[in-house]
């Protein structure tokens, strides 16, 4: 009996001790969540608790990595082979500030496997790095922030394998954030832009998936960048650009897929850029649009099932070659463009024009295959162009049509099975030569028709005369 009483007494004492320690235990897991508006500058967390709970307050590091490591916020030594590592955290920004803010750092560090959300407005972000080099951001999830991931005056950083959803801007590089890599990220449902570069060049943007953003990718005044292997679909903002470059020079846009946007690729005020082997389809306005561009190389792209395949305005010294444009309203459409080359393209099933030039002078259109369109090649108010060695067959209306277009040289083209072969109106000084069996003016079958019409007219006149003579006799 006494032993039973003794056991009960010990049990009650033990429970009392446990209940008395509960507030201390819970406080150790609190992590300042009540004061979510303040950065965790005192670094009260230790690594073991972080691994257990995966919950943290905001983190602000201003070149004080030794203190951060001492507080258990990170591991590593900041070297290339053993970088500082911040990992496995969940951070709610509480609607103010940045969830992770790192400034003035040149050591090597990694932020990985963190879930970041609910930062404050401009210029804050889920992860914000300012004047930072040598970082690696991997496999983080950033959602419902003003900017998911944002860099400012930062070099030699890598942003890879992250997911940014429902931010205003998914991934942002600002003001001379050069020589960075943005690869393999998934950015969706941003209100404004999926990936944005402002005055930040020499950047590689590759293998990213950008879906259902206002604009998929936007580069402003950012030169010498490589944009390759990205998938950009359903950009549904007011502008709806898949890839938009403004005043960017010497860049490469290679092997991207842009579908169901308003514009697949939109290029404005740039020069010396190559756009090659991209797939641009089912974009509601243009597969590709160039405005005020100089010395571009547009080659090997597929632009099918858009409003216009490739549309160019006020561009000079640009080569458009080896592209495929099928099932568009216009295959290749140039307006106010001079001294360009359009060669070796395959254009078919356009509901209006295969190649359309409006107020375009001194261009070379050669070696293209332009079949099964409404009109093959259409020039309006365009002078001094060369149209040579093209295959223009089976177009439902006109093979080559010139209106108000002077001093053009049309030679060596093949024109078979068009409703009309070569037609000009209100033109002067055009030269036609060696265009197969095609006769200038209208096709031979039309001429044969006119000859028959004239012959029948003569016969009818003869019949009338003979009838009158017989009547009077």
Secondary structure as a PSIPRED ss2 file (coil, helix, strand):
# PSIPRED VFORMAT (PSIPRED V4.0)

   1 X C   1.000  0.000  0.000
   2 X H   0.000  1.000  0.000
   3 X H   0.000  1.000  0.000
   4 X H   0.000  1.000  0.000
   5 X H   0.000  1.000  0.000
   6 X H   0.000  1.000  0.000
   7 X H   0.000  1.000  0.000
   8 X H   0.000  1.000  0.000
   9 X H   0.000  1.000  0.000
  10 X H   0.000  1.000  0.000
  11 X H   0.000  1.000  0.000
  12 X H   0.000  1.000  0.000
  13 X H   0.000  1.000  0.000
  14 X H   0.000  1.000  0.000
  15 X H   0.000  1.000  0.000
  16 X H   0.000  1.000  0.000
  17 X H   0.000  1.000  0.000
  18 X H   0.000  1.000  0.000
  19 X H   0.000  1.000  0.000
  20 X H   0.000  1.000  0.000
  21 X H   0.000  1.000  0.000
  22 X H   0.000  1.000  0.000
  23 X H   0.000  1.000  0.000
  24 X H   0.000  1.000  0.000
  25 X H   0.000  1.000  0.000
  26 X H   0.000  1.000  0.000
  27 X H   0.000  1.000  0.000
  28 X H   0.000  1.000  0.000
  29 X C   1.000  0.000  0.000
  30 X C   1.000  0.000  0.000
  31 X C   1.000  0.000  0.000
  32 X C   1.000  0.000  0.000
  33 X H   0.000  1.000  0.000
  34 X H   0.000  1.000  0.000
  35 X H   0.000  1.000  0.000
  36 X C   1.000  0.000  0.000
  37 X C   1.000  0.000  0.000
  38 X C   1.000  0.000  0.000
  39 X E   0.000  0.000  1.000
  40 X C   1.000  0.000  0.000
  41 X C   1.000  0.000  0.000
  42 X C   1.000  0.000  0.000
  43 X C   1.000  0.000  0.000
  44 X C   1.000  0.000  0.000
  45 X C   1.000  0.000  0.000
  46 X C   1.000  0.000  0.000
  47 X H   0.000  1.000  0.000
  48 X H   0.000  1.000  0.000
  49 X H   0.000  1.000  0.000
  50 X H   0.000  1.000  0.000
  51 X H   0.000  1.000  0.000
  52 X H   0.000  1.000  0.000
  53 X H   0.000  1.000  0.000
  54 X C   1.000  0.000  0.000
  55 X C   1.000  0.000  0.000
  56 X E   0.000  0.000  1.000
  57 X C   1.000  0.000  0.000
  58 X E   0.000  0.000  1.000
  59 X E   0.000  0.000  1.000
  60 X E   0.000  0.000  1.000
  61 X E   0.000  0.000  1.000
  62 X E   0.000  0.000  1.000
  63 X C   1.000  0.000  0.000
  64 X C   1.000  0.000  0.000
  65 X H   0.000  1.000  0.000
  66 X H   0.000  1.000  0.000
  67 X H   0.000  1.000  0.000
  68 X H   0.000  1.000  0.000
  69 X H   0.000  1.000  0.000
  70 X H   0.000  1.000  0.000
  71 X C   1.000  0.000  0.000
  72 X C   1.000  0.000  0.000
  73 X C   1.000  0.000  0.000
  74 X C   1.000  0.000  0.000
  75 X E   0.000  0.000  1.000
  76 X C   1.000  0.000  0.000
  77 X C   1.000  0.000  0.000
  78 X C   1.000  0.000  0.000
  79 X C   1.000  0.000  0.000
  80 X C   1.000  0.000  0.000
  81 X C   1.000  0.000  0.000
  82 X C   1.000  0.000  0.000
  83 X C   1.000  0.000  0.000
  84 X E   0.000  0.000  1.000
  85 X E   0.000  0.000  1.000
  86 X E   0.000  0.000  1.000
  87 X E   0.000  0.000  1.000
  88 X C   1.000  0.000  0.000
  89 X C   1.000  0.000  0.000
  90 X E   0.000  0.000  1.000
  91 X E   0.000  0.000  1.000
  92 X E   0.000  0.000  1.000
  93 X C   1.000  0.000  0.000
  94 X C   1.000  0.000  0.000
  95 X C   1.000  0.000  0.000
  96 X C   1.000  0.000  0.000
  97 X C   1.000  0.000  0.000
  98 X C   1.000  0.000  0.000
  99 X C   1.000  0.000  0.000
 100 X E   0.000  0.000  1.000
 101 X E   0.000  0.000  1.000
 102 X E   0.000  0.000  1.000
 103 X E   0.000  0.000  1.000
 104 X E   0.000  0.000  1.000
 105 X E   0.000  0.000  1.000
 106 X C   1.000  0.000  0.000
 107 X C   1.000  0.000  0.000
 108 X C   1.000  0.000  0.000
 109 X E   0.000  0.000  1.000
 110 X E   0.000  0.000  1.000
 111 X E   0.000  0.000  1.000
 112 X E   0.000  0.000  1.000
 113 X C   1.000  0.000  0.000
 114 X C   1.000  0.000  0.000
 115 X E   0.000  0.000  1.000
 116 X E   0.000  0.000  1.000
 117 X E   0.000  0.000  1.000
 118 X C   1.000  0.000  0.000
 119 X C   1.000  0.000  0.000
 120 X C   1.000  0.000  0.000
 121 X C   1.000  0.000  0.000
 122 X C   1.000  0.000  0.000
 123 X C   1.000  0.000  0.000
 124 X C   1.000  0.000  0.000
 125 X C   1.000  0.000  0.000
 126 X C   1.000  0.000  0.000
 127 X E   0.000  0.000  1.000
 128 X E   0.000  0.000  1.000
 129 X E   0.000  0.000  1.000
 130 X E   0.000  0.000  1.000
 131 X E   0.000  0.000  1.000
 132 X E   0.000  0.000  1.000
 133 X E   0.000  0.000  1.000
 134 X C   1.000  0.000  0.000
 135 X E   0.000  0.000  1.000
 136 X E   0.000  0.000  1.000
 137 X E   0.000  0.000  1.000
 138 X E   0.000  0.000  1.000
 139 X C   1.000  0.000  0.000
 140 X C   1.000  0.000  0.000
 141 X E   0.000  0.000  1.000
 142 X E   0.000  0.000  1.000
 143 X E   0.000  0.000  1.000
 144 X C   1.000  0.000  0.000
 145 X C   1.000  0.000  0.000
 146 X C   1.000  0.000  0.000
 147 X E   0.000  0.000  1.000
 148 X E   0.000  0.000  1.000
 149 X E   0.000  0.000  1.000
 150 X E   0.000  0.000  1.000
 151 X E   0.000  0.000  1.000
 152 X E   0.000  0.000  1.000
 153 X C   1.000  0.000  0.000
 154 X C   1.000  0.000  0.000
 155 X E   0.000  0.000  1.000
 156 X C   1.000  0.000  0.000
 157 X C   1.000  0.000  0.000
 158 X E   0.000  0.000  1.000
 159 X E   0.000  0.000  1.000
 160 X E   0.000  0.000  1.000
 161 X C   1.000  0.000  0.000
 162 X C   1.000  0.000  0.000
 163 X E   0.000  0.000  1.000
 164 X E   0.000  0.000  1.000
 165 X E   0.000  0.000  1.000
 166 X C   1.000  0.000  0.000
 167 X C   1.000  0.000  0.000
 168 X C   1.000  0.000  0.000
 169 X E   0.000  0.000  1.000
 170 X E   0.000  0.000  1.000
 171 X E   0.000  0.000  1.000
 172 X E   0.000  0.000  1.000
 173 X E   0.000  0.000  1.000
 174 X E   0.000  0.000  1.000
 175 X C   1.000  0.000  0.000
 176 X C   1.000  0.000  0.000
 177 X C   1.000  0.000  0.000
 178 X C   1.000  0.000  0.000
 179 X C   1.000  0.000  0.000
 180 X C   1.000  0.000  0.000
 181 X E   0.000  0.000  1.000
 182 X E   0.000  0.000  1.000
 183 X E   0.000  0.000  1.000
 184 X C   1.000  0.000  0.000
 185 X C   1.000  0.000  0.000
 186 X E   0.000  0.000  1.000
 187 X E   0.000  0.000  1.000
 188 X E   0.000  0.000  1.000
 189 X C   1.000  0.000  0.000
 190 X C   1.000  0.000  0.000
 191 X C   1.000  0.000  0.000
 192 X C   1.000  0.000  0.000
 193 X E   0.000  0.000  1.000
 194 X E   0.000  0.000  1.000
 195 X E   0.000  0.000  1.000
 196 X E   0.000  0.000  1.000
 197 X E   0.000  0.000  1.000
 198 X E   0.000  0.000  1.000
 199 X C   1.000  0.000  0.000
 200 X C   1.000  0.000  0.000
 201 X C   1.000  0.000  0.000
 202 X C   1.000  0.000  0.000
 203 X C   1.000  0.000  0.000
 204 X E   0.000  0.000  1.000
 205 X E   0.000  0.000  1.000
 206 X E   0.000  0.000  1.000
 207 X C   1.000  0.000  0.000
 208 X C   1.000  0.000  0.000
 209 X E   0.000  0.000  1.000
 210 X E   0.000  0.000  1.000
 211 X E   0.000  0.000  1.000
 212 X C   1.000  0.000  0.000
 213 X C   1.000  0.000  0.000
 214 X C   1.000  0.000  0.000
 215 X E   0.000  0.000  1.000
 216 X E   0.000  0.000  1.000
 217 X E   0.000  0.000  1.000
 218 X E   0.000  0.000  1.000
 219 X E   0.000  0.000  1.000
 220 X E   0.000  0.000  1.000
 221 X C   1.000  0.000  0.000
 222 X C   1.000  0.000  0.000
 223 X C   1.000  0.000  0.000
 224 X C   1.000  0.000  0.000
 225 X C   1.000  0.000  0.000
 226 X E   0.000  0.000  1.000
 227 X E   0.000  0.000  1.000
 228 X E   0.000  0.000  1.000
 229 X C   1.000  0.000  0.000
 230 X C   1.000  0.000  0.000
 231 X E   0.000  0.000  1.000
 232 X E   0.000  0.000  1.000
 233 X E   0.000  0.000  1.000
 234 X C   1.000  0.000  0.000
 235 X C   1.000  0.000  0.000
 236 X C   1.000  0.000  0.000
 237 X C   1.000  0.000  0.000
 238 X C   1.000  0.000  0.000
 239 X C   1.000  0.000  0.000
 240 X C   1.000  0.000  0.000
 241 X E   0.000  0.000  1.000
 242 X E   0.000  0.000  1.000
 243 X E   0.000  0.000  1.000
 244 X E   0.000  0.000  1.000
 245 X E   0.000  0.000  1.000
 246 X E   0.000  0.000  1.000
 247 X C   1.000  0.000  0.000
 248 X C   1.000  0.000  0.000
 249 X E   0.000  0.000  1.000
 250 X C   1.000  0.000  0.000
 251 X C   1.000  0.000  0.000
 252 X E   0.000  0.000  1.000
 253 X E   0.000  0.000  1.000
 254 X E   0.000  0.000  1.000
 255 X C   1.000  0.000  0.000
 256 X C   1.000  0.000  0.000
 257 X E   0.000  0.000  1.000
 258 X E   0.000  0.000  1.000
 259 X E   0.000  0.000  1.000
 260 X C   1.000  0.000  0.000
 261 X C   1.000  0.000  0.000
 262 X C   1.000  0.000  0.000
 263 X E   0.000  0.000  1.000
 264 X E   0.000  0.000  1.000
 265 X E   0.000  0.000  1.000
 266 X E   0.000  0.000  1.000
 267 X E   0.000  0.000  1.000
 268 X E   0.000  0.000  1.000
 269 X C   1.000  0.000  0.000
 270 X C   1.000  0.000  0.000
 271 X E   0.000  0.000  1.000
 272 X C   1.000  0.000  0.000
 273 X C   1.000  0.000  0.000
 274 X E   0.000  0.000  1.000
 275 X E   0.000  0.000  1.000
 276 X E   0.000  0.000  1.000
 277 X C   1.000  0.000  0.000
 278 X C   1.000  0.000  0.000
 279 X E   0.000  0.000  1.000
 280 X E   0.000  0.000  1.000
 281 X E   0.000  0.000  1.000
 282 X C   1.000  0.000  0.000
 283 X C   1.000  0.000  0.000
 284 X C   1.000  0.000  0.000
 285 X C   1.000  0.000  0.000
 286 X E   0.000  0.000  1.000
 287 X E   0.000  0.000  1.000
 288 X E   0.000  0.000  1.000
 289 X E   0.000  0.000  1.000
 290 X E   0.000  0.000  1.000
 291 X E   0.000  0.000  1.000
 292 X C   1.000  0.000  0.000
 293 X C   1.000  0.000  0.000
 294 X E   0.000  0.000  1.000
 295 X C   1.000  0.000  0.000
 296 X C   1.000  0.000  0.000
 297 X E   0.000  0.000  1.000
 298 X E   0.000  0.000  1.000
 299 X E   0.000  0.000  1.000
 300 X C   1.000  0.000  0.000
 301 X C   1.000  0.000  0.000
 302 X E   0.000  0.000  1.000
 303 X E   0.000  0.000  1.000
 304 X E   0.000  0.000  1.000
 305 X C   1.000  0.000  0.000
 306 X C   1.000  0.000  0.000
 307 X C   1.000  0.000  0.000
 308 X E   0.000  0.000  1.000
 309 X E   0.000  0.000  1.000
 310 X E   0.000  0.000  1.000
 311 X E   0.000  0.000  1.000
 312 X E   0.000  0.000  1.000
 313 X E   0.000  0.000  1.000
 314 X C   1.000  0.000  0.000
 315 X C   1.000  0.000  0.000
 316 X E   0.000  0.000  1.000
 317 X C   1.000  0.000  0.000
 318 X C   1.000  0.000  0.000
 319 X E   0.000  0.000  1.000
 320 X E   0.000  0.000  1.000
 321 X E   0.000  0.000  1.000
 322 X C   1.000  0.000  0.000
 323 X C   1.000  0.000  0.000
 324 X E   0.000  0.000  1.000
 325 X E   0.000  0.000  1.000
 326 X E   0.000  0.000  1.000
 327 X C   1.000  0.000  0.000
 328 X C   1.000  0.000  0.000
 329 X C   1.000  0.000  0.000
 330 X E   0.000  0.000  1.000
 331 X E   0.000  0.000  1.000
 332 X E   0.000  0.000  1.000
 333 X E   0.000  0.000  1.000
 334 X E   0.000  0.000  1.000
 335 X E   0.000  0.000  1.000
 336 X C   1.000  0.000  0.000
 337 X C   1.000  0.000  0.000
 338 X E   0.000  0.000  1.000
 339 X C   1.000  0.000  0.000
 340 X C   1.000  0.000  0.000
 341 X E   0.000  0.000  1.000
 342 X E   0.000  0.000  1.000
 343 X E   0.000  0.000  1.000
 344 X C   1.000  0.000  0.000
 345 X C   1.000  0.000  0.000
 346 X E   0.000  0.000  1.000
 347 X E   0.000  0.000  1.000
 348 X E   0.000  0.000  1.000
 349 X C   1.000  0.000  0.000
 350 X C   1.000  0.000  0.000
 351 X C   1.000  0.000  0.000
 352 X C   1.000  0.000  0.000
 353 X E   0.000  0.000  1.000
 354 X E   0.000  0.000  1.000
 355 X E   0.000  0.000  1.000
 356 X E   0.000  0.000  1.000
 357 X E   0.000  0.000  1.000
 358 X E   0.000  0.000  1.000
 359 X C   1.000  0.000  0.000
 360 X C   1.000  0.000  0.000
 361 X C   1.000  0.000  0.000
 362 X C   1.000  0.000  0.000
 363 X C   1.000  0.000  0.000
 364 X E   0.000  0.000  1.000
 365 X E   0.000  0.000  1.000
 366 X E   0.000  0.000  1.000
 367 X C   1.000  0.000  0.000
 368 X C   1.000  0.000  0.000
 369 X E   0.000  0.000  1.000
 370 X E   0.000  0.000  1.000
 371 X E   0.000  0.000  1.000
 372 X C   1.000  0.000  0.000
 373 X C   1.000  0.000  0.000
 374 X C   1.000  0.000  0.000
 375 X E   0.000  0.000  1.000
 376 X E   0.000  0.000  1.000
 377 X E   0.000  0.000  1.000
 378 X E   0.000  0.000  1.000
 379 X E   0.000  0.000  1.000
 380 X E   0.000  0.000  1.000
 381 X C   1.000  0.000  0.000
 382 X C   1.000  0.000  0.000
 383 X C   1.000  0.000  0.000
 384 X C   1.000  0.000  0.000
 385 X C   1.000  0.000  0.000
 386 X E   0.000  0.000  1.000
 387 X E   0.000  0.000  1.000
 388 X E   0.000  0.000  1.000
 389 X C   1.000  0.000  0.000
 390 X C   1.000  0.000  0.000
 391 X E   0.000  0.000  1.000
 392 X E   0.000  0.000  1.000
 393 X E   0.000  0.000  1.000
 394 X C   1.000  0.000  0.000
 395 X C   1.000  0.000  0.000
 396 X C   1.000  0.000  0.000
 397 X C   1.000  0.000  0.000
 398 X E   0.000  0.000  1.000
 399 X E   0.000  0.000  1.000
 400 X E   0.000  0.000  1.000
 401 X E   0.000  0.000  1.000
 402 X E   0.000  0.000  1.000
 403 X E   0.000  0.000  1.000
 404 X C   1.000  0.000  0.000
 405 X C   1.000  0.000  0.000
 406 X C   1.000  0.000  0.000
 407 X C   1.000  0.000  0.000
 408 X C   1.000  0.000  0.000
 409 X E   0.000  0.000  1.000
 410 X E   0.000  0.000  1.000
 411 X E   0.000  0.000  1.000
 412 X C   1.000  0.000  0.000
 413 X C   1.000  0.000  0.000
 414 X E   0.000  0.000  1.000
 415 X E   0.000  0.000  1.000
 416 X E   0.000  0.000  1.000
 417 X C   1.000  0.000  0.000
 418 X C   1.000  0.000  0.000
 419 X C   1.000  0.000  0.000
 420 X E   0.000  0.000  1.000
 421 X E   0.000  0.000  1.000
 422 X E   0.000  0.000  1.000
 423 X E   0.000  0.000  1.000
 424 X E   0.000  0.000  1.000
 425 X E   0.000  0.000  1.000
 426 X C   1.000  0.000  0.000
 427 X C   1.000  0.000  0.000
 428 X C   1.000  0.000  0.000
 429 X C   1.000  0.000  0.000
 430 X C   1.000  0.000  0.000
 431 X E   0.000  0.000  1.000
 432 X E   0.000  0.000  1.000
 433 X E   0.000  0.000  1.000
 434 X C   1.000  0.000  0.000
 435 X C   1.000  0.000  0.000
 436 X C   1.000  0.000  0.000
 437 X C   1.000  0.000  0.000
 438 X C   1.000  0.000  0.000
 439 X C   1.000  0.000  0.000
 440 X C   1.000  0.000  0.000
 441 X C   1.000  0.000  0.000
 442 X C   1.000  0.000  0.000
 443 X C   1.000  0.000  0.000
 444 X H   0.000  1.000  0.000
 445 X H   0.000  1.000  0.000
 446 X H   0.000  1.000  0.000
 447 X H   0.000  1.000  0.000
 448 X H   0.000  1.000  0.000
 449 X H   0.000  1.000  0.000
 450 X H   0.000  1.000  0.000
 451 X H   0.000  1.000  0.000
 452 X H   0.000  1.000  0.000
 453 X H   0.000  1.000  0.000
 454 X H   0.000  1.000  0.000
 455 X H   0.000  1.000  0.000
 456 X H   0.000  1.000  0.000
 457 X H   0.000  1.000  0.000
 458 X H   0.000  1.000  0.000
 459 X H   0.000  1.000  0.000
 460 X H   0.000  1.000  0.000
 461 X H   0.000  1.000  0.000
 462 X H   0.000  1.000  0.000
 463 X H   0.000  1.000  0.000
 464 X H   0.000  1.000  0.000
 465 X H   0.000  1.000  0.000
 466 X H   0.000  1.000  0.000
 467 X H   0.000  1.000  0.000
 468 X H   0.000  1.000  0.000
 469 X H   0.000  1.000  0.000
 470 X H   0.000  1.000  0.000
 471 X H   0.000  1.000  0.000
 472 X H   0.000  1.000  0.000
 473 X C   1.000  0.000  0.000
